[in-house]
Each structure stands twice: as C-alpha cells, then as structure tokens.
C-alpha cells in the first residue's frame, strides 16, 4: 500500500517539476512492483491466469521504466509508459479474481 501511495504522489508531483518527485515515484514503483512479482504467486494450471500474471508483471516493470524515463527524458514521455502500465494493472486487477472464481 505504501508503494502505491508513493507512486501516486511521485506522479502528481512530477507534473509540478519538483526535483525529488522522480525519486519518490521510482521508490514507490519498485515497492509496488516487488509486491506484484513476489507477493501474488499462482501455482495452478490455468493458462489464462498465468497469462494474466505475466501481463501484471509486465505492467509492474513498465511502472519502474516510467520512473527511469522521468530521470532521462526532458518532456513527458514517461506519461505514455505510465498509461500503458496503468491499463495493464487495472485490467489484470479485475480479470484475475474473475478467473480464480471460475477455477474454484
């Protein structure tokens, strides 16, 4: 939860061009990504859930990459990467529980 809050605060502060906002965002993205990768394991046999988990991990990696873009790019290219990551995370957040219910 703390990672998601730092991620949100860092993204909002980046729009004001505060110099420490990329650091806040990147720390939040790494914390959020760590929980996505390590905390949510799936050991079942469902191909659909495994595919959704890969998409979720890709979304977490894209969140961290958006933080790297905040440091390296001068314009707002990071917003595109953040949007892609947010869509993937949102999609998988709704679909994985649905598929887990079907599996039961």
N, C-alpha and C positions, 0 to 999 in steps of 0.2 A: 504494500500500500504506500509506503514511504517513497518507493521508486517511482510510482505513478504520479504522486504529488509533485516530486522534484521535476519529473519530466514535463508536467503541465506548467509549472512555474517557470522553468527554463525556457520553454517555447514561447510563453507570453512575454517574458522579459526580453527575449531576443528581438522581438519586434520593436522594442524601445532602444535597441543597440547598446544595452548595458554591457560592459566589458566582461563581467563574470557570468553572464547568462549561458554561454556555451558550456561552461564547466558544470553549472547546476544541471543543465539538460543532459549532458553526457553521463554524469554520475547517476541520474535518475534512469536513463535509458539502459545503462549497464545493470543496475539493480533490477529493473523490470525484466530485462532480457534473461537474466540469471534465473529468476523465478519461473519464467516461461519455459526455459530449457530444462532445468533441473527439477523444479517443483511439480510439474504436471506430466508425470510419466504415464505411458499407456503400454501395457504388455499383452493386450489381447490380439485377436487375429483379424479384426475388421480392417480391410484395406481402406475404407472411406475414412475412418478415424485416423489411421496412420498418415493418410494424405493430408488431412486437416491439421494434424500435428506438425507436419513438415511446413505447411503454409504458415502456421503460427510461429514456428521458429524462424522462418524467413522474414516474417513481419518484425520479430524482435531484432534480428540482425539489421534490418532496414532502419529501425529506430536508432540504433547505435551509429549506423552510417550517416544518418541525418545529422547527428552530433558532430561527426567528423567534417561534414560539409559546412557546418556552422563555423568551424575554425578556418577552413581553407578557401571558401568562396566569399566573394565580396558582396554579392547580391543575395537574393532569396531563393537560390536553387534548392536549399535544404527543405523548403516547403513541399516541393514535389515528392521528395523521398518520404517525408513525414506523412503526406497524404496517402501514398501507396501503403505504407506500413499501418496506418490507422485503419484503412479499409480492410486489409488482411486480418488485423487483430479483431476488428469488430465482427467480420464475417465468421471467423472461427469461434469467437466467443458465443455466438448463437448456435452454430451448427454442431459443435462438439457435444454439448449437452443433449441435443436432439438425437444424435446418433447413439449416444450412450444409453438413452432411454429405449431406443429401438432394439439395441443389443440385449437388454435385460428381458 
